Amino acid sequence: MLTGSCLCSGVKYQIDGELPAITNCHCSLCRKMSGSAFASGAAIAAASFRFTAGQELLKEWQSSPGNHRVFCGRCGTPLIKRKDKDPSTLRFRPGSLDSDPGVKISKHIHVSSKAPWVEIGDGLPQAG
């Protein structure tokens, strides 16, 4: 079991099971959402994720048709993204974990739109 929370600790969650591989997404939406060069994420089964505190603080924004980004409305921490076309899977933001996920970053995606000031030199696979 993994646990995590938002920056203000108002929202808490639990993930049953282990995380699969973590990817770094360099698309412009993820860069803007994270305020950084990329956003780390992992696809997890929706059934394995549950909020344990602070549900009243959650806000949701539809960033593009059918794509919903869920975040803490008090501190702004991005937590999950869900897609209408695949409700059984969530895109989870592992930067909000309070426990060690036990996996490392496996690849970089959407590198064709990466920030021009970023050099990727870790030797991991790159796509898109």
C-alpha positions as CSV (number, residue, x, y, z in Angstrom):
1,M,0.0,0.0,0.0
2,L,1.2,3.5,-0.9
3,T,0.1,6.7,0.7
4,G,0.3,10.3,-0.3
5,S,-1.0,13.8,0.1
6,C,-1.1,17.3,-1.4
7,L,1.2,20.1,-0.4
8,C,-1.1,21.5,2.3
9,S,-1.8,17.9,3.6
10,G,-5.6,18.6,3.3
11,V,-6.1,15.8,0.7
12,K,-4.8,12.4,1.5
13,Y,-5.0,9.2,-0.6
14,Q,-4.1,5.5,-0.6
15,I,-3.1,3.2,-3.5
16,D,-3.5,-0.5,-3.0
17,G,-0.8,-2.5,-4.7
18,E,2.4,-1.3,-6.5
19,L,3.0,1.3,-9.1
20,P,3.9,0.2,-12.6
21,A,6.7,2.2,-14.4
22,I,6.8,5.9,-14.0
23,T,7.2,8.1,-17.1
24,N,8.2,11.7,-17.6
25,C,5.9,13.5,-20.0
26,H,7.3,16.5,-21.8
27,C,4.2,17.7,-23.6
28,S,3.2,21.4,-23.2
29,L,0.1,20.6,-21.2
30,C,2.1,18.6,-18.6
31,R,4.8,21.2,-18.5
32,K,2.2,23.9,-17.7
33,M,0.3,21.7,-15.3
34,S,3.5,21.0,-13.3
35,G,5.2,24.4,-13.7
36,S,8.3,22.5,-14.6
37,A,10.2,20.9,-17.5
38,F,8.0,17.7,-17.4
39,A,5.5,15.9,-15.3
40,S,6.1,12.5,-13.9
41,G,3.2,10.1,-14.0
42,A,2.1,6.5,-13.8
43,A,-1.0,4.7,-15.1
44,I,-2.8,2.9,-12.3
45,A,-6.1,1.0,-12.0
46,A,-8.8,3.3,-10.8
47,A,-10.0,0.6,-8.4
48,S,-6.7,0.7,-6.5
49,F,-6.9,4.4,-5.8
50,R,-9.0,6.1,-3.1
51,F,-9.0,9.4,-1.3
52,T,-8.9,9.0,2.5
53,A,-9.3,12.7,3.5
54,G,-10.0,16.1,2.1
55,Q,-12.5,15.1,-0.7
56,E,-14.2,18.5,-0.1
57,L,-11.0,20.2,-1.2
58,L,-10.8,18.5,-4.6
59,K,-11.3,20.5,-7.7
60,E,-11.5,19.2,-11.3
61,W,-10.8,20.8,-14.6
62,Q,-11.4,19.4,-18.1
63,S,-8.2,20.3,-19.8
64,S,-9.4,18.9,-23.2
65,P,-12.5,17.0,-24.1
66,G,-12.8,13.9,-22.0
67,N,-9.6,14.6,-20.0
68,H,-10.2,15.6,-16.3
69,R,-7.4,16.9,-14.1
70,V,-8.1,16.5,-10.3
71,F,-6.1,18.7,-7.9
72,C,-6.3,20.2,-4.4
73,G,-8.4,23.4,-4.6
74,R,-6.5,24.9,-1.6
75,C,-2.8,24.4,-2.6
76,G,-3.1,23.4,-6.2
77,T,-1.3,20.1,-6.1
78,P,-2.1,17.9,-9.1
79,L,-3.1,14.4,-8.1
80,I,-4.7,12.4,-10.9
81,K,-6.0,12.7,-14.4
82,R,-8.9,10.6,-15.6
83,K,-10.2,10.0,-19.1
84,D,-13.8,9.5,-20.0
85,K,-12.9,6.9,-22.6
86,D,-11.0,4.8,-20.1
87,P,-12.6,5.1,-16.6
88,S,-10.8,2.0,-15.3
89,T,-7.4,3.7,-15.5
90,L,-6.1,6.9,-13.8
91,R,-2.9,8.8,-14.6
92,F,-1.4,9.4,-11.2
93,R,1.2,12.0,-10.2
94,P,3.8,10.2,-8.0
95,G,5.4,13.5,-6.9
96,S,2.6,13.6,-4.2
97,L,3.6,10.3,-2.7
98,D,4.6,10.2,1.0
99,S,5.9,6.7,0.7
100,D,8.6,5.1,-1.6
101,P,6.9,3.7,-4.8
102,G,9.6,1.1,-5.2
103,V,10.0,1.9,-8.9
104,K,12.1,4.3,-11.0
105,I,11.4,6.4,-14.0
106,S,11.4,4.2,-17.1
107,K,11.2,6.6,-20.1
108,H,10.5,10.1,-21.4
109,I,7.4,10.7,-23.6
110,H,6.4,13.6,-25.9
111,V,10.0,14.7,-26.2
112,S,9.4,16.4,-29.5
113,S,7.6,19.2,-27.6
114,K,10.0,19.3,-24.6
115,A,11.1,22.7,-23.3
116,P,14.0,24.0,-25.4
117,W,16.1,24.6,-22.3
118,V,16.0,21.0,-21.2
119,E,18.7,18.4,-22.1
120,I,17.7,14.8,-21.4
121,G,20.9,12.9,-20.6
122,D,19.9,10.0,-18.4
123,G,20.0,7.4,-21.1
124,L,16.4,6.3,-20.7
125,P,14.2,5.6,-23.8
126,Q,12.6,8.6,-25.4
127,A,9.4,8.6,-27.5
128,G,7.3,11.1,-29.4
